[in-house]
Amino acid sequence: MLEKEDLDIVSICVWPHLHAQLVIDSAIAGVRAIHCEKPMADKWGDARLMAQECERRGVQLTFNHQRRFGKPFYIARNLLKAGEIGELVRLEGSCGDIFEYGTHYVDMFGFYNDEYPAKWVIGQIDCRTEKRVFGLLLEDSGIFNWQYQNGVYAIMATGQASKTIGAHNRLIGTEGMIEVGAGDIPLRIKRRGSGTWENIDCGNETLHGPDFIRRAIADIVDALEKGREPETSARRALNATEIIFAGYESSRRRSRIDLPLTIMDNPLVDMFEKGELQAKPKQNI
């Protein structure tokens, strides 16, 4: 296909371990834009290489972090930017795992926090069963803490540990709080000067849609036509992916990881293959 067709945009929807090669092949073939499923890749080195090769060839590379186009999420950011909870000081989140599912929420933290990269990451995981989704090895549960370059702190709890947070996303400010996905409530706020929760109308939209992906695709086409950075750009995806792999690397080294991250592999897979996790076999998903 790459040899025979004159393509503007290629959409890559295969399993993550195949992303890097197909992205690079498409970039070398001269396509104008590539939209790839998340997470970026199964190794940190591959994620960086994908972004590097597209940038050097002037190819627009995006990843399907479509929640940036969901009302509960962008209304939460709008409320934050309007000063309704004062200055942002901390972000909290919960999800099933930090890699396959959690890439969305680590990305959303960047969305709320003006796309600042992280400064350091510390994390610990439990991996007593061999849990795989789309071929990816994932932790059973984990706690990850990091600080952004602008001083904002973040914490993510995954798997069984996720119950310690109580909301999918929480934005904590100096004078209030916003929660995205608190039980059945898509969005609620404790505004500055108020001690009670106020539910925010998001229409028929939940944390999963509808229509988020269509909006993301429309944005990458518009960005390509106008020469601007798309909302789901590789630069932004790299910020989130670095945090994820740094969290796994922290567990491998048993120490805080100061960024930038210089490894090339996947620390979770490395620990598993060396028998350090002693994970029992489990059916793939």
C-alpha positions as CSV (number, residue, x, y, z in Angstrom):
1,M,0.0,0.0,0.0
2,L,2.8,2.5,0.9
3,E,4.5,1.8,-2.4
4,K,1.5,2.0,-4.6
5,E,-0.7,4.7,-3.1
6,D,-0.3,8.4,-2.7
7,L,-1.5,8.8,0.9
8,D,-2.2,11.9,2.9
9,I,-3.0,10.2,6.3
10,V,-2.4,6.7,7.6
11,S,-4.3,5.4,10.6
12,I,-2.4,2.7,12.6
13,C,-4.7,0.5,14.7
14,V,-2.6,-2.6,15.3
15,W,-1.3,-3.9,18.7
16,P,1.2,-1.6,20.4
17,H,4.3,-3.7,19.7
18,L,3.8,-3.1,16.0
19,H,3.3,0.6,16.2
20,A,6.9,1.8,15.9
21,Q,7.8,-0.1,12.7
22,L,4.6,0.8,10.9
23,V,4.8,4.5,11.9
24,I,8.4,4.7,10.7
25,D,7.7,2.8,7.5
26,S,4.8,5.3,6.8
27,A,7.0,8.3,7.5
28,I,9.7,7.0,5.2
29,A,7.1,6.5,2.5
30,G,6.3,10.2,2.6
31,V,2.7,10.3,4.0
32,R,1.7,13.7,5.4
33,A,0.2,12.6,8.7
34,I,0.0,9.5,10.8
35,H,-2.7,8.9,13.5
36,C,-1.8,6.0,15.8
37,E,-3.6,4.1,18.5
38,K,-2.4,4.5,22.1
39,P,-0.3,3.6,24.0
40,M,2.6,4.9,21.9
41,A,4.8,1.7,21.9
42,D,5.8,-1.2,24.1
43,K,9.3,0.3,24.7
44,W,10.4,3.8,25.6
45,G,13.1,3.8,23.0
46,D,10.6,3.0,20.3
47,A,8.2,5.7,21.4
48,R,11.1,8.3,21.2
49,L,12.2,6.9,17.8
50,M,8.7,7.2,16.3
51,A,8.5,10.9,17.3
52,Q,12.0,11.6,16.1
53,E,11.6,10.1,12.7
54,C,8.3,11.8,12.0
55,E,9.7,15.2,13.2
56,R,12.8,15.0,11.0
57,R,10.7,14.2,7.9
58,G,8.0,16.8,8.6
59,V,5.3,14.2,9.2
60,Q,2.5,15.1,11.6
61,L,2.2,12.3,14.2
62,T,-0.7,12.0,16.6
63,F,-2.0,9.4,19.1
64,N,-5.5,8.6,20.0
65,H,-5.8,10.3,23.4
66,Q,-9.4,11.3,22.4
67,R,-10.5,12.2,25.9
68,R,-9.1,15.7,25.3
69,F,-12.3,16.2,23.3
70,G,-14.7,15.0,25.9
71,K,-16.9,17.6,27.7
72,P,-16.2,16.3,31.3
73,F,-12.5,16.8,30.6
74,Y,-12.4,20.1,28.7
75,I,-15.0,21.7,30.9
76,A,-12.9,20.7,33.9
77,R,-9.9,22.4,32.4
78,N,-12.0,25.5,31.5
79,L,-13.2,25.8,35.1
80,L,-9.6,25.5,36.3
81,K,-8.3,28.2,33.8
82,A,-11.2,30.5,34.9
83,G,-9.8,30.4,38.4
84,E,-12.8,28.6,39.9
85,I,-10.6,26.5,42.3
86,G,-7.6,28.9,42.5
87,E,-4.1,27.8,41.4
88,L,-3.6,24.2,40.6
89,V,-1.4,22.4,43.1
90,R,-2.1,18.7,42.7
91,L,-3.6,16.1,40.3
92,E,-4.9,12.7,41.4
93,G,-6.2,9.9,39.3
94,S,-7.2,6.2,39.3
95,C,-7.5,3.5,36.6
96,G,-7.0,-0.2,35.9
97,D,-3.3,0.2,35.0
98,I,-1.0,3.0,34.1
99,F,0.1,1.8,30.7
100,E,-2.8,0.7,28.5
101,Y,-5.7,2.5,30.2
102,G,-3.7,5.0,32.3
103,T,-2.1,6.5,29.2
104,H,-5.3,8.4,28.8
105,Y,-5.3,9.9,32.3
106,V,-1.6,10.7,32.5
107,D,-2.2,12.5,29.2
108,M,-5.2,14.3,30.7
109,F,-3.0,15.5,33.5
110,G,-0.8,17.2,30.9
111,F,-3.9,18.6,29.3
112,Y,-5.0,20.2,32.6
113,N,-1.4,21.4,33.5
114,D,-0.5,23.3,30.3
115,E,1.5,20.3,28.9
116,Y,4.5,20.7,31.3
117,P,6.9,17.8,31.3
118,A,7.5,15.9,34.5
119,K,10.6,16.6,36.6
120,W,10.8,13.3,38.5
121,V,8.8,10.1,39.0
122,I,8.6,7.5,41.8
123,G,6.5,4.4,41.7
124,Q,5.9,0.9,43.0
125,I,3.9,-1.9,41.4
126,D,2.4,-5.3,42.3
127,C,2.4,-7.8,39.5
128,R,1.5,-11.2,41.0
129,T,-0.5,-12.3,37.9
130,E,0.5,-12.2,34.2
131,K,-2.0,-9.6,33.1
132,R,-1.9,-8.7,29.4
133,V,-4.1,-6.4,27.2
134,F,-3.5,-6.2,23.5
135,G,-0.3,-8.1,24.1
136,L,1.0,-5.6,26.7
137,L,2.2,-6.8,30.1
138,L,0.5,-4.7,32.8
139,E,0.7,-4.3,36.5
140,D,-2.0,-5.6,38.8
141,S,-1.9,-2.5,40.9
142,G,0.5,0.4,41.5
143,I,1.1,3.8,43.1
144,F,2.9,6.5,41.0
145,N,3.9,9.9,42.2
146,W,5.5,12.7,40.2
147,Q,6.2,16.4,40.0
148,Y,5.9,18.6,37.0
149,Q,8.4,21.2,36.0
150,N,6.0,24.0,37.1
151,G,5.8,22.5,40.6
152,V,2.4,20.8,40.4
153,Y,2.3,17.3,42.0
154,A,0.5,14.3,40.7
155,I,-0.4,10.8,42.0
156,M,-2.0,7.9,40.1
157,A,-3.3,4.7,41.8
158,T,-4.0,1.7,39.6
159,G,-5.7,-1.7,39.9
160,Q,-6.8,-2.6,43.4
161,A,-5.0,0.5,44.7
162,S,-7.3,2.8,42.6
163,K,-9.9,2.7,45.3
164,T,-7.7,4.9,47.4
165,I,-8.5,7.9,45.1
166,G,-12.2,7.8,44.7
167,A,-12.5,9.6,41.4
168,H,-11.0,9.1,37.9
169,N,-9.5,12.5,37.8
170,R,-9.2,15.1,40.7
171,L,-7.9,18.6,40.3
172,I,-6.9,20.2,43.6
173,G,-6.5,23.9,43.7
174,T,-5.6,26.4,46.4
175,E,-9.2,27.3,46.8
176,G,-11.3,24.4,45.6
177,M,-11.5,21.1,43.9
178,I,-12.8,19.5,40.6
179,E,-13.6,15.8,40.2
180,V,-14.1,14.0,36.8
181,G,-15.8,10.7,37.1
182,A,-16.8,10.6,40.8
183,G,-19.1,7.5,40.9
184,D,-21.9,8.2,38.4
185,I,-21.2,11.9,38.2
186,P,-19.2,12.9,35.1
187,L,-18.1,16.3,36.6
188,R,-18.5,18.2,39.8
189,I,-16.8,21.1,41.5
190,K,-16.3,22.7,44.9
191,R,-15.8,26.3,43.8
192,R,-13.7,28.9,45.7
193,G,-15.7,30.2,48.6
194,S,-18.1,27.2,48.6
195,G,-17.9,24.0,50.8
196,T,-20.5,22.0,48.8
197,W,-20.3,20.0,45.6
198,E,-22.0,21.4,42.5
199,N,-22.7,19.0,39.6
200,I,-21.8,20.3,36.1
201,D,-24.0,19.5,33.2
202,C,-22.1,17.7,30.4
203,G,-25.2,16.8,28.3
204,N,-25.2,13.2,27.4
205,E,-21.4,12.8,27.6
206,T,-19.6,10.5,30.0
207,L,-15.9,9.8,30.3
208,H,-16.0,7.5,27.3
209,G,-18.1,9.5,24.7
210,P,-19.9,9.6,22.5
211,D,-18.1,11.3,19.6
212,F,-14.7,11.9,21.1
213,I,-12.8,10.0,18.4
214,R,-14.6,11.8,15.5
215,R,-13.6,15.2,17.1
216,A,-10.0,14.0,17.4
217,I,-9.8,13.0,13.7
218,A,-11.4,16.3,12.7
219,D,-8.7,18.1,14.7
220,I,-5.8,16.3,13.0
221,V,-7.2,17.0,9.6
222,D,-7.6,20.7,10.5
223,A,-4.1,20.9,12.0
224,L,-2.7,19.3,8.9
225,E,-4.4,21.9,6.7
226,K,-3.5,24.9,8.8
227,G,0.1,23.8,9.8
228,R,-0.6,24.0,13.6
229,E,0.2,21.5,16.3
230,P,-2.7,19.0,16.8
231,E,-4.3,18.5,20.2
232,T,-3.1,14.8,20.3
233,S,0.4,15.5,19.1
234,A,3.4,13.2,19.6
235,R,5.1,15.8,21.8
236,R,2.2,15.7,24.3
237,A,2.0,11.9,24.1
238,L,5.7,11.6,24.8
239,N,5.3,13.7,28.0
240,A,2.7,11.1,29.3
241,T,4.6,8.1,28.0
242,E,7.8,9.2,29.7
243,I,6.0,9.3,33.0
244,I,4.6,5.8,32.6
245,F,7.9,4.2,31.7
246,A,9.7,6.2,34.4
247,G,7.2,4.8,36.9
248,Y,8.1,1.2,35.9
249,E,11.8,2.1,35.9
250,S,11.4,3.5,39.5
251,S,10.0,0.1,40.6
252,R,12.9,-1.7,38.8
253,R,15.6,0.6,40.4
254,R,13.7,1.0,43.7
255,S,14.4,4.7,43.6
256,R,13.1,8.0,42.3
257,I,13.8,8.6,38.6
258,D,14.9,12.1,37.6
259,L,14.0,13.0,34.1
260,P,14.8,12.9,31.2
261,L,14.4,9.1,31.0
262,T,17.4,7.5,29.3
263,I,16.5,3.8,29.2
264,M,15.4,2.2,25.9
265,D,13.5,-0.9,27.1
266,N,10.3,-1.7,29.0
267,P,11.3,-2.1,32.7
268,L,8.1,-4.1,33.5
269,V,8.8,-6.7,30.8
270,D,12.5,-6.9,31.9
271,M,11.5,-7.6,35.5
272,F,9.0,-10.2,34.3
273,E,11.4,-12.0,32.0
274,K,14.1,-12.1,34.8
275,G,11.6,-13.8,37.1
276,E,11.7,-10.9,39.6
277,L,7.9,-10.4,39.6
278,Q,7.0,-14.1,40.0
279,A,3.7,-13.4,38.2
280,K,1.4,-16.4,37.8
281,P,0.0,-17.1,34.3
282,K,-3.4,-15.4,33.5
283,Q,-5.6,-15.4,30.4
284,N,-4.8,-12.7,27.9
285,I,-7.4,-10.0,27.1
